[in-house]
């Protein structure tokens, strides 16, 4: 009986795993999800809270930021790592530019803190406003601030936040005063990457992995070396497994990811004011015509190419023999036209 029960359990285990089931399609991608380190957010029930003295009601799963967005708050609260659209990208609670004060919990990030029932929130509290200013300056200090030569000039969320907060100069300096710019990756015919403008909000990674399920982008490195890289360990966008959907560029809050063709759409219309000149160093593409493909397709393509090369030895030998035979026949059928080479006398031979 024990052996029979074990066999039944084993069969049940196989039937409940999609990749083991004979009728299930094979897994086509092996990718890292972009939301792996996102905090758990949202309230468990609908709630009513007080924001800047006004009563606000929100539904299940809402955050303080959701409550803030339902009214005109006393102070502007940016949320650069949160994407307030149907894709539900973020929040990663990374930039900390959305800090607010609560009576129960003190200073908290509005994007990732649940809207608890009965909570009292102030956006105009001095400590919260100072926290937002400091964190925004930290983001700006590690950013390429040559806005007039940026393709997102006038449509950049970081620029909007800096204008709203009346930032004239970041208190912690600017990137170009202490670090060398990283070259712009202009290798892809579809998307340009300027990592000097990246604020590591993780939006592009989540859009790529969790929405499009393309498995191209990832966050790599640590500390000052943290950057957006590629899951296939390539050094350029051209050599990555990018499928050119453009979703990463759509959700990017800055000019770090821009679709080719509009990278200079909003720069100042003067000679030299363009995206590439904002850095001065660019990684260009090879010029090879490469179709966008998924990671799985690229692997299959490599396997196919290898098989073709293996089988190509015999085929190549046969082709060469046929070519030589054809050349011999053509030579035998050629007409001796030596007499036609010189007609300077004006007479036909």
Secondary structure, DSSP 8 states (H G I E B T S, - for coil): -HHHHHHHHHHHHHHH-TTTSTTS---------TTTT----S-SS-EEEEETTEEEEE-TT-BHHHHHTTS--SS----TT---STT-------S-TTEEEETTTEEEETTTSB--TT-EEESS-HHHHHHHHHHHHHHHHTS---GGG-TTTTS-HHHHHHHHTT-SS-TT--GGGTS----EEE-SSSEEE-GGG-----HHHHIIIIIS----EEEES-GGG-EEEETT--SSSTTS------HHHHH-SSSSEEETTSTTTTS-SSTT-STGGGTS-EEE----------HHHHHHHHHHHHHHHHHHHHHHHHHHHHHHHHHHHHHHH----GGGS--TTS---
